[in-house]
Amino acid sequence: MNLLELVEAGAERLAAAGVSFGHGTVDAFDEAAWLVLWMLQLPIDRLDDHARRPVTPAEQTAVEALLDKRIATRQPAAYLTREAWLQGVPFYVDERVIVPRSFIAELLADGSIDPWLSDRTRQVLDLCTGNGSLAVLAAMAYPDVLVDAADISLDALEVARINVGKHGLEERISVHPSDGLQALPGPYDLILCNPPYVSEGSMGALPPEYLAEPRLALAGGPDGMDFIRGLLRDAPSRMGPDAVLVLEIGNERDHFEAAFPQLEAVWLETSAGEDQVLLLTREALLSQG
């Protein structure tokens, strides 16, 4: 058996078991490729280069054991590999944090936020930082800024510190415990936030892979807007005059617009469309009815 055949066999097993994806992969084949390449200590983006590589019986046994664990536990693959990738950048993850997958990462990488920034943009906040991935990507995208990475979860902040160190950004990223904006005086020129926004109805429909993640980082109350209400109330006092807030709300746009009907938001295009991430100026936040 060669490596590609092992991947294809693994994909058939994952599909037959009915596992769910969305934590870095979109289907059974991609997930099987990730697990096989990781187990064989090969680059996860080099399947084609190694497709015909023979697989030893011992390697096949190890891969099958990993697939068994993935199917039996229904944990995201990233928890099994202790690694996730976002915009081509590797991050450490474990069960203390959700698996990083924010669409804000795309906007940092492709420059979509840049028109709202200037050469005076110096202070950035990544609120609800989780494993610190957006803080790291922001520091990489904007070499002249300083970043505060904040979260209410002390466990999550331990993971964030690992990733700040992993990428050698200790001098530019500071990690802070904070309940929302409570411990963060600002002012900030840019606030990034991928908060808990999943509504009760949506939480009830999540597959086990998502329920394996910390509920604190997902559940946003009856309409998903519990955290966001406080954030939008408090944010202007932490923002500089020209600052903007970039906020991810996932599939809860209807709930967001119902909760903030007077708020003038700029919806930003991502690979998932124009319903996932929005941008708010300080002026818009101050003028909402």
N, C-alpha and C positions, 0 to 999 in steps of 0.2 A: 504494500500500500504506500502511495506517495502522499505528500502533505495535502494537496488539493483534494484527493479522495477522502482523506481524514476530515477535512473541513466539510465536505459535502455530506458525509455520513453524520457528522455532528449537527449540521443544520437540519437534517431530517429528524434527528432525535429531538431537538429543541422545538421544532414545529409541531411534531406529534404530541409533545408534552403540553403544548398550549401556553408556554411561557410568554411573558410580555416584554416588549422592548421600549426604547426611548431614553435610555441612560447612556447614550453615546453611540448606539447602533439603532438601525431602523427595521432590521429584519433578521431572520434566523441565520442566514448565510453570513452576514456581517458579524453577528455575535459569535458564531462558531469560529470564524476566522480570527477574531480577536483572542478568544480563549486558547485556540490552538497555537497561534504565534507566540502568545505570552508564555504558555507552558513550555514551549520549545526554545524560549529565550531568543526569539527572532524579532526584528523590527515589525511592529504591527501594521505598517503601511507598505510592506514589501512582499505581499502574498505572491504576486506574479513572479518575483525573482526566485522564490523558493517552491513554486507550485509542484515541480517534479521531483523534489528532494525526497528520497526514501525515508520512511518512518520506521524506526525500530519497534519491536514488540513492547519494550519497556516504555517508550515514548507514547505509544498508542494506549497502553494501560493507564499512564498518568493523565493523558487527555480525557479518557473515558471517565476517570474518577472525578476530574474537575467538572465535566458535564453532568455527572450524577449529582454532584453537590449543587450545581446551578439549578437543576430541575427540582431536587428535593427541598431545597431551602427557599426557592423563589427569591433569593437575594439578587440585587443588581450585580452584573458581572464585575463592576468596578469595586465592589466590596470584597470580592474574591481575589482580585488581582492587586488590590490596594493602589490602584492607579486609574486616573481618568485623564482624557485629553480634551482641551478646549482651544479651538483655533490653532491646533498644532503644538500646543504647549502642554507638557505633562504636569499633572498635579497629584499629590498624595491624597487619598481619601480613605475613610473607614466609616463605620456605622455611626459615628458622632456627628456626621454632616450629610446633607443631601448630596447626591452626585451632581457635580457642576454641569449645567446645560443651558445657562442663561443666554437668550438671544442678544442681550446687551453686549456680549463678547463679540458678536459679529459687527456691531456698530462701532466698537472701539477699533476693531481691525480694519474696517473699510473706510473709516473717517467720516461716517454719517453724522456724528455729533460735532465735528470740527467747526462747521459754519456758525455754531452758537458760542464758540469759545474765542479767545483772543490771546495775544502775547502776555496778557495780564493774568491768565489762568494759572494759578499756582497751587491752590489748596483743593484737594479732591477728597470726597468721602465715599467709601463703599459701605453702605448701611445694610445690615443683614448679610454680612460678608461670607458666612458659612466657612468654607475651606480657604477663603482668601483669593479665589481665582480671579474675580473681577478687579480686585485691588492690584494684583500682580499684573494683569493685562493692561490696566490703566497706566501703571508705572512704566510699562514697556512702551505703550503707545505715546506717552507724553513724558519724555526724559527730563523735563524741567520742573515737574510737579512733585509735591509731597502728598502722600495718601494716608488718610486715616481709615483703617479697616475695623468696623465695629459690629458687635453682635451681642445679644442678650445671653447667648449660650456660652458658658465658660469652656465647655467641652469643644465646641466649634472653634473657639479662639485658639485652643491648643493646636488644632489641625491647621488653622490659618498661619500660625507661627512657623509650623513645619514648612509650609509652602513659601512663605516669605524668605526663610533661610535657604530653602532649596534653590531659589532663583537669585540669591545674593542681594536681596533688596532691603536688608534690615535698616540701612541708613535713610531710606526714602519712604518706607511703609511703617506706620505705627499701629499697633493693635490695641483696641480699647473695648472693655466691657461697657455696654450701654443698653438700657431699656429704651428702644427707639432713639430719639435725639437727646434724651435726658442728660447724659454726661458729655455731650458734644457741643461746646459753645460756638464753634465756627469762628469767623464766617468762612463758608466754602464757596468756591467758584463753580464747582460741579459736584452734584450729588448723584450717585448711582445707587439704585435700590431694586433688588429682586426679593421682595418681601413674602411672607406667608399670605397668599391671596386665594387659596382654593376654598370655594364655598362648601357649605355642608352637603349640598346635593352632589357636588363633584367629588368630595371626599368619599362619599358612600359608594361611588362607582369606580374608585381606583383599584387597580389590580394589586396583588400581593407585593410585587416589586416596589411599588411606590409606598405602600404601607410599611415596608421595611425601613423606610427613611424616617428621620425624626419628625414627629407630628408637629412639633413647635415651629419647624421651618416651612410647613405646608399649609396648615389649617388657618383660614382667615375669618372664621365665624360664619353666621348664617348666609351672608351674601359675599363673603370673602374680603370685605372691606374694613374689618375691624382695625387692623394695624394701619391701613392706609389713611383712614380718617384722622388719626392722631398725627401721622406724618405730614399730611397736607396742611393741617392746622399749625403745626410747629415749624415747618420748614422755612418759611420766609424769614423768621428771626435768626436763622442759621445761615442764610444765604447773602452773598455780596450783591451789590446793586445789579450786576449783569449776569448773575448766576442762573443756572438751569438745573432742573431735576429730571433725570432719566429714570423712568419707572416701568418695571415689567409687571403685567397683570394677567399674562397667560390667556386662557380662554374665558376670562371673566369680563370682557368689555361691556356687555350689556349691564352687568351689575355695577361696573364702574360708572357708566354714563347715567344710570338711574340714581346713584348716590351723589354724583357731582354734576347735575344737569347744566349748571351755569359756567362750568369751568372750560376755558378755552385751551384745548390740548392739541399738540402736534403729534400725529401718529406717524411713527417711523417704520419704514419698510425693512423687513427681515426675510429670511428664507421661509418663514411661516406666514408671510403676508403682512398686512398693516394693522392687525388687531392685537398684537402681543405687547408692544412696547410704545410708550408715549413720552413726550418731552413737555415739560412745564416750565415756563419762565417765572421768575419771582413776581413780576408784574401781574401775570395771570393768576397766580395764587392769591395775591393781595386783593385782586378785583373780583374774585368769585363771590357770587351772591350767597 
